[in-house]
Amino acid sequence: MGFHIAIVISILIARRNVPVNILFKSKNISWVLANVLIGSASGFGLYFLWDKFGIAGDLPAQLRSIGLTSSAWLMFSVYFVLVNPFLEEYFWRGVLASDTKQLHFVDPLFAGYHAMILWGKVHPLSILFAVIVLTATGWFWRQVARVENGLLAPVLCHMAADLSILLTVYWMCT
């Protein structure tokens, strides 16, 4: 939640006039559906590649040590799936938006934050792989937002990715 507080403070400091309704805008339902399918694939990929990623054997203990006990998973998951995508997409693809079709500094910055989360939980080469994939994902979501002139498709893709990943981690760690 500290990161989300930092995002909210950054949004307030940036004073960019990005309407909140951009989170719910889309020009084409096909983009939205395709993005949900793409996001859902994240958890399936994690499930099938779990052993290849060098996931820490003590991951369940690490999760418990930060308060993610079996009783906290549901509340954490609801928050993470329903709040995180809106805040992150509004910040990364709304406030820090760029219309460039090229890679933008925001794309690897978005990915880099996730590297901090993965540190000590997966093999370092898996972190590198995740950063590369998430940089491409950030670029892709930025392009979708640019074409759609809205963030609904990226938000729902992000939501599907978070849900499928959390379900996989829960399944594998409990």
Contact map, one row per residue, 1 for C-alpha under 8 A:
111110000000000000000000000000000000000000000000000000000000000000000000000000000000000000000000000000000000000000000000000000000000000000000000000000000000000000000000000000
111111000000000000000000000000000000000000000000000000000000000000000000000000000000000000000000000000000000000000000000000000000000000000000000000000000000000000000000000000
111111100000000000000000000000000000000000000000000000000000000000000000000000000000000000000000000000000000000000000000000000000000000000000000000000000000000000000000000000
111111110000000000000000000000000000000000000000000000000000000000000000000000000001001000000000000000000000000000000000000000000000000000000000000000000000000000000000000000
111111111000000000000000000000000000000000000000000000000000000000000000000000000000000000000000000000000000000000000000000000000000000000000000000000000000000000000000000000
011111111100000000000000000000000000000000000000000000000000000000000000000000000000000000000000000000000000000000000000000000000000000000000000000000000000000000000000000000
001111111110000000000000000000000000000000000000000000000000000000000000000000000000001100100000000000000000000000000000000000000000000000000000000000000000000000000000000000
000111111111000000000000000000000000000000000000000000000000000000000000000000000000001000000000000000000000000000000000000000000000000000000000000000000000000000000000000000
000011111111100000000000000000000000000000000000000000000000000000000000000000000000000000000000000000000000000000000000000000000000000000000000000000000000000000000000000000
000001111111110000000000000000000000000000000000000000000000000000000000000000000000000000000000000000000000000000000000000000000000000000000000000000000000000000000000000000
000000111111111100000000000000000000000000000000000000000000000000000000000000000000000000100010000000000000000000000000000000000000000000000000000000000000000000000000000000
000000011111111000000000000000000000000000000000000000000000000000000000000000000000000000000000000000000000000000000000000000000000000000000000000000000000000000000000000000
000000001111111000000000000000000000000000000000000000000000000000000000000000000000000000000000000000000000000000000000000000000000000000000000000000000000000000000000000000
000000000111111100000000000000000000000000000000000000000000000000000000000000000000000000000010000000000000000000000000000000000000000000000000000000000000000000000000000000
000000000011111110000000000000000000000000000000000000000000000000000000000000000000000000000000000000000000000000000000000000000000000000000000000000000000000000000000000000
000000000010011111000000000000000000000000000000000000000000000000000000000000000000000000000010000000000000000000000000000000000000000000000000000000000000000000000000000000
000000000000001111100000000000000000000000000000000000000000000000000000000000000000000000000000000000000000000000000000000000000000000000000000000000000000000000000000000000
000000000000000111110100000000000000000000000000000000000000000000000000000000000000000000000110000000000000000000000000000000000000000000000000000000000000000000000000000000
000000000000000011111100000000000000000000000000000000000000000000000000000000000000000000000000000000000000000000000000000000000000000000000000000000000000000000000000000000
000000000000000001111110000000000000000000000000000000000000000000000000000000000000000001000000000000000000000000000000000000000000000000000000000000000000000000000000000000
000000000000000000111111100000000000000000000000000000000000000000000000000000000000000000000000000000000000000000000000000000000000000000000000000000000000000000000000000000
000000000000000001111111100000000000000000000000000000000000000000000000000000000000000000000100000000000000000000000000000000000000000000000000000011110000000000000000000000
000000000000000000011111100000000000000000000000000000000000000000000000000000000000010011000000000000000000000000000000000000000000000000000000000001110010000000000000000000
000000000000000000001111110000000000000000000000000000000000000000000000000000000000000000000000000000000000000000000000000000000000000000000000000001110000000000000000000000
000000000000000000001111111000000000000000000000000000000000000000000000000000000000000000000000000000000000000000000000000000000000000000000000000111110000000000000000000000
000000000000000000000001111110010000000000000000000000000000000000000000000000000000000000000000000000000000000000000000000000000000000000000000000111111000000000000000000000
000000000000000000000000111110000000000000000000000000000000000000000000000000000000000000000000000000000000000000000000000000000000000000000000000111000000000000000000000000
000000000000000000000000011111110000000000000000000000000000000000000000000000000000000000000000000000000000000000000000000000000000000000000000000100000000000000000000000000
000000000000000000000000011111111000000000000000000000000000000000000000000000000000000000000000000000000000000000000000000000000000000000000000000000000000000000000000000000
000000000000000000000000000111111100000000000000000000000000000000000000000000000000000000000000000000000000000000000000000000000000000000000000000000000000000000000000000000
000000000000000000000000000111111110000000000000000000000000000000000000000000000000000000000000000000000000000000000000000000000000000000000001000000001000000000000000000000
000000000000000000000000010111111111000000000000000000000000000000000000000000000000000000000000000000000000000000000000000000000000000000000000000000011101100000000000000000
000000000000000000000000000011111111100000000000000000000000000000000000000000000000000000000000000000000000000000000000000000000000000000000000000000001000000000000000000000
000000000000000000000000000001111111110000000000000000000000000000000000000000000000000000000000000000000000000000000000000000000000000000000000000000000000000000000000000000
000000000000000000000000000000111111111000000000000000000000000000000000000000000000000000000000000000000000000000000000000000000000000000000000000000001101100000000000000000
000000000000000000000000000000011111111100000000000000000000000000000000000000000000000000000000000000000000000000000000000000000000000000000000000000001001101100000000000000
000000000000000000000000000000001111111110000000000000000000000000000000000000000000000000000000000000000000000000000000000000000000000000000000000000000000100100000000000000
000000000000000000000000000000000111111111000000000000000000000000000000000000000000000000000000000000000000000000000000000000000000000000000000000000000000100010000000000000
000000000000000000000000000000000011111111000000000000000000000000000000000000000000000000000000000000000000000000000000000000000000000000000000000000000001111111010000000000
000000000000000000000000000000000001111111110000000000000000000000000000000000000000000000000000000000000000000000000000000000000000000000000000000000000000100110110000000000
000000000000000000000000000000000000111111111000000000000000000000000000000000000000000000000000000000000000000000000000000000000000000000000000000000000000000010010000000000
000000000000000000000000000000000000011111111100000000000000000000000000000000000000000000000000000000000000000000000000000000000000000000000000000000000000000010011000000000
000000000000000000000000000000000000000111111110000000000000000000000000000000000000000000000000000000000000000000000000000000000000000000000000000000000000000011111111000000
000000000000000000000000000000000000000111111111000000000000000000000000000000000000000000000000000000000000000000000000000000000000000000000000000000000000000000011001000000
000000000000000000000000000000000000000011111111100000000000000000000000000000000000000000000000000000000000000000000000000000000000000000000000000000000000000000000000000000
000000000000000000000000000000000000000001111111110000000000000000000000000000000000000000000000000000000000000000000000000000000000000000000000000000000000000000001001000000
000000000000000000000000000000000000000000111111110000000000000000000000000000000000000000000000000000000000000000000000000000000000000000000000000000000000000000000001000000
000000000000000000000000000000000000000000011111111000000000000000000000000000000000000000000000000000000000000000000000000000000000000000000000000000000000000000000000000000
000000000000000000000000000000000000000000001111111110000000000000000000000000000000000000000000000000000000000000000000000000000000000000000000000000000000000000000000000000
000000000000000000000000000000000000000000000111111111100000000000000000000000000000000000000000000000000000000000000000000000000000000000000000000000000000000000000000000000
000000000000000000000000000000000000000000000001111111100000000000000000000000000000000000000000000000000000000000000000000000000000000000000000000000000000000000000000000000
000000000000000000000000000000000000000000000000111111100000000000000000000000000000000000000000000000000000000000000000000000000000000000000000000000000000000000000000000000
000000000000000000000000000000000000000000000000111111100000000000000000000000000000000000000000000000000000000000000000011001000000000000000000000000000000000000000000000000
000000000000000000000000000000000000000000000000011111110000000000000000000000000000000000000000000000000000000000000000011001000000000000000000000000000000000000000000000000
000000000000000000000000000000000000000000000000011111111010000000000000000000000000000000000000000000000000000000000000111000000000000000000000000000000000000000000000000000
000000000000000000000000000000000000000000000000000001111110000000000000000000000000000000000000000000000000000000000001111000000000000000000000000000000000000000000000000000
000000000000000000000000000000000000000000000000000000111111000000000000000000000000000000000000000000000000000000000000000000000000000000000000000000000000000000000000000000
000000000000000000000000000000000000000000000000000000011111110000000000000000000000000000000000000000000000000000000000000000000000000000000000000000000000000000000000000000
000000000000000000000000000000000000000000000000000000111111111000000000000000000000000000000000000000000000000000000000100000000000000000000000000000000000000000000000000010
000000000000000000000000000000000000000000000000000000001111111100000000000000000000000000000000000000000000000000000000000000000000000000000000000000000000000000000000000011
000000000000000000000000000000000000000000000000000000000111111110000000000000000000000000000000000000000000000000000000000000000000000000000000000000000000000000000000000000
000000000000000000000000000000000000000000000000000000000111111111000000000000000000000000000000000000000000000000000000000000000000000000000000000000000000000000000000000000
000000000000000000000000000000000000000000000000000000000011111111111000000000000000000000000000000000000000000000000000000000000000000000000000000000000000000000000000000000
000000000000000000000000000000000000000000000000000000000001111111111000000000000000000000000000000000000000000000000000000000000000000000000000000000000000000000000000000000
000000000000000000000000000000000000000000000000000000000000111111110000000000000000000000000000000000000000000000000000000000000000000000000000000000000000000000000000000000
000000000000000000000000000000000000000000000000000000000000011111110000000000000000000000000000000000000000000000000000000000000000000000000000000000000000000000000000000000
000000000000000000000000000000000000000000000000000000000000001111111001000000000000000000000000000000000000000000000000000000000000000000000000000000000000000000000000000000
000000000000000000000000000000000000000000000000000000000000001111111111100100000000000000000000000000000000000000000000000000000000000000000000000000000000000000000000000000
000000000000000000000000000000000000000000000000000000000000001100111111100000000000000000000000000000000000000000000000000000000000000000000000000000000000000000000000000000
000000000000000000000000000000000000000000000000000000000000000000011111100000000000000000000000000000000000000000000000000000000000000000000000000000000000000000000000000001
000000000000000000000000000000000000000000000000000000000000000000011111110000000000000000000000000000000000000000000000000000000000000000000000000000000000000000000000000000
000000000000000000000000000000000000000000000000000000000000000000111111111100000000000000000000000000000000000000000000000000000000000000000000000000000000000000000000000000
000000000000000000000000000000000000000000000000000000000000000000011111111110000000000000000000000000000000000000000000000000000000000000000000000000000000000000000000010000
000000000000000000000000000000000000000000000000000000000000000000000011111111000000000000000000000000000000000000000000000000000000000000000000000000000000000000000000000000
000000000000000000000000000000000000000000000000000000000000000000000001111111100000000000000000000000000000000000000000000000000000000000000000000000000000000000000000000000
000000000000000000000000000000000000000000000000000000000000000000010001111111110000000000000000000000000000000000000000000000000000000000000000000000000000000000000000000000
000000000000000000000000000000000000000000000000000000000000000000000000111111111000000000000000000000000000000000000000000000000000000000000000000000000000000000100100000000
000000000000000000000000000000000000000000000000000000000000000000000000011111111110000000000000000000000000000000000000000000000000000000000000000000000000000000000000000000
000000000000000000000000000000000000000000000000000000000000000000000000001111111111000000000000000000000000000000000000000000000000000000000000000000000000000000000000000000
000000000000000000000000000000000000000000000000000000000000000000000000000111111111100000000000000000000000000000000000000000000000000000000000000000000000000001000000000000
000000000000000000000000000000000000000000000000000000000000000000000000000011111111100000000000000000000000000000000000000000000000000000000000000000000000001101100000000000
000000000000000000000000000000000000000000000000000000000000000000000000000001111111110000000000000000000000000000000000000000000000000000000000000000000000001000000000000000
000000000000000000000000000000000000000000000000000000000000000000000000000001111111111000000000000000000000000000000000000000000000000000000000000000000000000000000000000000
000100000000000000000000000000000000000000000000000000000000000000000000000000111111111100000000000000000000000000000000000000000000000000000000000000000000001000000000000000
000000000000000000000000000000000000000000000000000000000000000000000000000000011111111110000000000000000000000000000000000000000000000000000000000000000011011000000000000000
000000000000000000000010000000000000000000000000000000000000000000000000000000000111111111000000000000000000000000000000000000000000000000000000000000000010000000000000000000
000100110000000000000000000000000000000000000000000000000000000000000000000000000011111111100000000000000000000000000000000000000000000000000000000000000000000000000000000000
000000100000000000000000000000000000000000000000000000000000000000000000000000000001111111111000000000000000000000000000000000000000000000000000000000000000000000000000000000
000000000000000000000010000000000000000000000000000000000000000000000000000000000000111111111100000000000000000000000000000000000000000000000000000000100110000000000000000000
000000000000000000010010000000000000000000000000000000000000000000000000000000000000011111111110000000000000000000000000000000000000000000000000000000100000000000000000000000
000000100010000000000000000000000000000000000000000000000000000000000000000000000000001111111111000000000000000000000000000000000000000000000000000000000000000000000000000000
000000000000000000000000000000000000000000000000000000000000000000000000000000000000000111111111100000000100010000000000000000000000000000000000000000000000000000000000000000
000000000000000000000000000000000000000000000000000000000000000000000000000000000000000111111111110000000000000000000000000000000000000000001100100000100000000000000000000000
000000000000000001000100000000000000000000000000000000000000000000000000000000000000000011111111100000000000000000000000000000000000000000000000000000100000000000000000000000
000000000010010101000000000000000000000000000000000000000000000000000000000000000000000001111111100000000000000000000000000000000000000000000000000000000000000000000000000000
000000000000000000000000000000000000000000000000000000000000000000000000000000000000000000111111110000000100000000000000000000000000000000000000000000000000000000000000000000
000000000000000000000000000000000000000000000000000000000000000000000000000000000000000000011111111000000000000000000000000000000000000000000100000000000000000000000000000000
000000000000000000000000000000000000000000000000000000000000000000000000000000000000000000001001111100010000000000000000000000000000000000000100000000000000000000000000000000
000000000000000000000000000000000000000000000000000000000000000000000000000000000000000000000000111110000000000000000000000000000000000000000010010000000000000000000000000000
000000000000000000000000000000000000000000000000000000000000000000000000000000000000000000000000011111110000000000000000000000000000000000000000000000000000000000000000000000
000000000000000000000000000000000000000000000000000000000000000000000000000000000000000000000000001111100000000000000000000000000000000000000010000000000000000000000000000000
000000000000000000000000000000000000000000000000000000000000000000000000000000000000000000000000000111110000000000000000000000000000000000000000000000000000000000000000000000
000000000000000000000000000000000000000000000000000000000000000000000000000000000000000000000000000111111010000000000000000000000000000000100000000000000000000000000000000000
000000000000000000000000000000000000000000000000000000000000000000000000000000000000000000000000010101111111000000000000000000000000000000100000000000000000000000000000000000
000000000000000000000000000000000000000000000000000000000000000000000000000000000000000000000000000000111111100000000000000000000000000000000000000000000000000000000000000000
000000000000000000000000000000000000000000000000000000000000000000000000000000000000000000010001000000011111110000000000000000000000000001000000000000000000000000000000000000
000000000000000000000000000000000000000000000000000000000000000000000000000000000000000000000000000000111111111000000000000000000000011111100000000000000000000000000000000000
000000000000000000000000000000000000000000000000000000000000000000000000000000000000000000000000000000011111111100000000000000000011011001000000000000000000000000000000000000
000000000000000000000000000000000000000000000000000000000000000000000000000000000000000000000000000000001111111110000000000000000000001000000000000000000000000000000000000000
000000000000000000000000000000000000000000000000000000000000000000000000000000000000000000010000000000000111111111000000000000000000011001000000000000000000000000000000000000
000000000000000000000000000000000000000000000000000000000000000000000000000000000000000000000000000000000011111111100000000000000111011001000000000000000000000000000000000000
000000000000000000000000000000000000000000000000000000000000000000000000000000000000000000000000000000000001111111110000000000000010000000000000000000000000000000000000000000
000000000000000000000000000000000000000000000000000000000000000000000000000000000000000000000000000000000000111111111000000000000000000000000000000000000000000000000000000000
000000000000000000000000000000000000000000000000000000000000000000000000000000000000000000000000000000000000011111111100000000000010000000000000000000000000000000000000000000
000000000000000000000000000000000000000000000000000000000000000000000000000000000000000000000000000000000000001111111110000000110110000000000000000000000000000000000000000000
000000000000000000000000000000000000000000000000000000000000000000000000000000000000000000000000000000000000000111111110000000000000000000000000000000000000000000000000000000
000000000000000000000000000000000000000000000000000000000000000000000000000000000000000000000000000000000000000011111110000000000000000000000000000000000000000000000000000000
000000000000000000000000000000000000000000000000000000000000000000000000000000000000000000000000000000000000000001111111110000100000000000000000000000000000000000000000000000
000000000000000000000000000000000000000000000000000000000000000000000000000000000000000000000000000000000000000000111111110100100000000000000000000000000000000000000000000000
000000000000000000000000000000000000000000000000000000010000000000000000000000000000000000000000000000000000000000000111111000000000000000000000000000000000000000000000000000
000000000000000000000000000000000000000000000000000000110010000000000000000000000000000000000000000000000000000000000111111000000000000000000000000000000000000000000000000000
000000000000000000000000000000000000000000000000000011110000000000000000000000000000000000000000000000000000000000000111111101100000000000000000000000000000000000000000000000
000000000000000000000000000000000000000000000000000011110000000000000000000000000000000000000000000000000000000000000001111111100000000000000000000000000000000000000000000000
000000000000000000000000000000000000000000000000000000000000000000000000000000000000000000000000000000000000000000000010011111110000000000000000000000000000000000000000000000
000000000000000000000000000000000000000000000000000000000000000000000000000000000000000000000000000000000000000000000000001111111000000000000000000000000000000000000000000000
000000000000000000000000000000000000000000000000000011000000000000000000000000000000000000000000000000000000000000000000011111111100000000000000000000000000000000000000000000
000000000000000000000000000000000000000000000000000000000000000000000000000000000000000000000000000000000000000000100110011111111110000000000000000000000000000000000000000000
000000000000000000000000000000000000000000000000000000000000000000000000000000000000000000000000000000000000000000100000000111111111000000000000000000000000000000000000000000
000000000000000000000000000000000000000000000000000000000000000000000000000000000000000000000000000000000000000000000000000011111111100000000000000000000000000000000000000000
000000000000000000000000000000000000000000000000000000000000000000000000000000000000000000000000000000000000001000100000000001111111110000000000000000000000000000000000000000
000000000000000000000000000000000000000000000000000000000000000000000000000000000000000000000000000000000001001101100000000000111111111000000000000000000000000000000000000000
000000000000000000000000000000000000000000000000000000000000000000000000000000000000000000000000000000000001001000000000000000011111111100000000000000000000000000000000000000
000000000000000000000000000000000000000000000000000000000000000000000000000000000000000000000000000000000000000000000000000000001111111110000000000000000000000000000000000000
000000000000000000000000000000000000000000000000000000000000000000000000000000000000000000000000000000000011011000000000000000000111111111000000000000000000000000000000000000
000000000000000000000000000000000000000000000000000000000000000000000000000000000000000000000000000000000011111000000000000000000011111111100000000000000000000000000000000000
000000000000000000000000000000000000000000000000000000000000000000000000000000000000000000000000000000000010000000000000000000000001111111110000000000000000000000000000000000
000000000000000000000000000000000000000000000000000000000000000000000000000000000000000000000000000000000010000000000000000000000000111111111000000000000000000000000000000000
000000000000000000000000000000000000000000000000000000000000000000000000000000000000000000000000000000000111011000000000000000000000011111111100000000000000000000000000000000
000000000000000000000000000000000000000000000000000000000000000000000000000000000000000000000000000000110010000000000000000000000000001111111110000000000000000000000000000000
000000000000000000000000000000000000000000000000000000000000000000000000000000000000000000000000000000000000000000000000000000000000000111111111000000000000000000000000000000
000000000000000000000000000000000000000000000000000000000000000000000000000000000000000000001000000000000000000000000000000000000000000011111111100000000100000000000000000000
000000000000000000000000000000000000000000000000000000000000000000000000000000000000000000001000110000000000000000000000000000000000000001111111110000000100000000000000000000
000000000000000000000000000000000000000000000000000000000000000000000000000000000000000000000000001010000000000000000000000000000000000000111111111000000000000000000000000000
000000000000000000000000000000100000000000000000000000000000000000000000000000000000000000000000000000000000000000000000000000000000000000011111111100101100000000000000000000
000000000000000000000000000000000000000000000000000000000000000000000000000000000000000000001000000000000000000000000000000000000000000000001111111111101100000000000000000000
000000000000000000000000000000000000000000000000000000000000000000000000000000000000000000000000001000000000000000000000000000000000000000000111111111000000000000000000000000
000000000000000000000000000000000000000000000000000000000000000000000000000000000000000000000000000000000000000000000000000000000000000000000011111110000000000000000000000000
000000000000000000000000111100000000000000000000000000000000000000000000000000000000000000000000000000000000000000000000000000000000000000000001111111100000000000000000000000
000000000000000000000100111000000000000000000000000000000000000000000000000000000000000000000000000000000000000000000000000000000000000000000000111111100000000000000000000000
000000000000000000000111111000000000000000000000000000000000000000000000000000000000000000000000000000000000000000000000000000000000000000000000110111111000000000000000000000
000000000000000000000111110000000000000000000000000000000000000000000000000000000000000011001100000000000000000000000000000000000000000000000001100111111110000000000000000000
000000000000000000000111110000010000000000000000000000000000000000000000000000000000000000000000000000000000000000000000000000000000000000000000000001111111000000000000000000
000000000000000000000000010000111011000000000000000000000000000000000000000000000000000000000000000000000000000000000000000000000000000000000001100001111111100000000000000000
000000000000000000000000000000010010000000000000000000000000000000000000000000000000000010000000000000000000000000000000000000000000000000001101100000111111110000000000000000
000000000000000000000010000000000000000000000000000000000000000000000000000000000000110010000000000000000000000000000000000000000000000000000000000000111111111000000000000000
000000000000000000000000000000010011001000000000000000000000000000000000000000000000100000000000000000000000000000000000000000000000000000000000000000011111111100000000000000
000000000000000000000000000000010011111100000000000000000000000000000000000000000000000000000000000000000000000000000000000000000000000000000000000000001111111110000000000000
000000000000000000000000000000000000001000000000000000000000000000000000000000000000100000000000000000000000000000000000000000000000000000000000000000000111111111000000000000
000000000000000000000000000000000001001000000000000000000000000000000000000000001101100000000000000000000000000000000000000000000000000000000000000000000011111111100000000000
000000000000000000000000000000000001101100000000000000000000000000000000000000001000000000000000000000000000000000000000000000000000000000000000000000000001111111110000000000
000000000000000000000000000000000000011111100000000000000000000000000000000000000000000000000000000000000000000000000000000000000000000000000000000000000000111111111000000000
000000000000000000000000000000000000001000100000000000000000000000000000000000011000000000000000000000000000000000000000000000000000000000000000000000000000011111111100000000
000000000000000000000000000000000000000100100000000000000000000000000000000010001000000000000000000000000000000000000000000000000000000000000000000000000000001111111110000000
000000000000000000000000000000000000001111110000000000000000000000000000000000000000000000000000000000000000000000000000000000000000000000000000000000000000000111111111000000
000000000000000000000000000000000000000001110100000000000000000000000000000000000000000000000000000000000000000000000000000000000000000000000000000000000000000011111111100000
000000000000000000000000000000000000000000100000000000000000000000000000000010000000000000000000000000000000000000000000000000000000000000000000000000000000000001111111110000
000000000000000000000000000000000000000000100000000000000000000000000000000000000000000000000000000000000000000000000000000000000000000000000000000000000000000000111111111000
000000000000000000000000000000000000000000110110000000000000000000000000000000000000000000000000000000000000000000000000000000000000000000000000000000000000000000011111111100
000000000000000000000000000000000000000000000000000000000000000000000000000000000000000000000000000000000000000000000000000000000000000000000000000000000000000000001111111110
000000000000000000000000000000000000000000000000000000000000000000000000100000000000000000000000000000000000000000000000000000000000000000000000000000000000000000000111111111
000000000000000000000000000000000000000000000000000000000000000000000000000000000000000000000000000000000000000000000000000000000000000000000000000000000000000000000011111111
000000000000000000000000000000000000000000000000000000000000000000000000000000000000000000000000000000000000000000000000000000000000000000000000000000000000000000000001111111
000000000000000000000000000000000000000000000000000000000011000000000000000000000000000000000000000000000000000000000000000000000000000000000000000000000000000000000000111111
000000000000000000000000000000000000000000000000000000000001000000000100000000000000000000000000000000000000000000000000000000000000000000000000000000000000000000000000011111
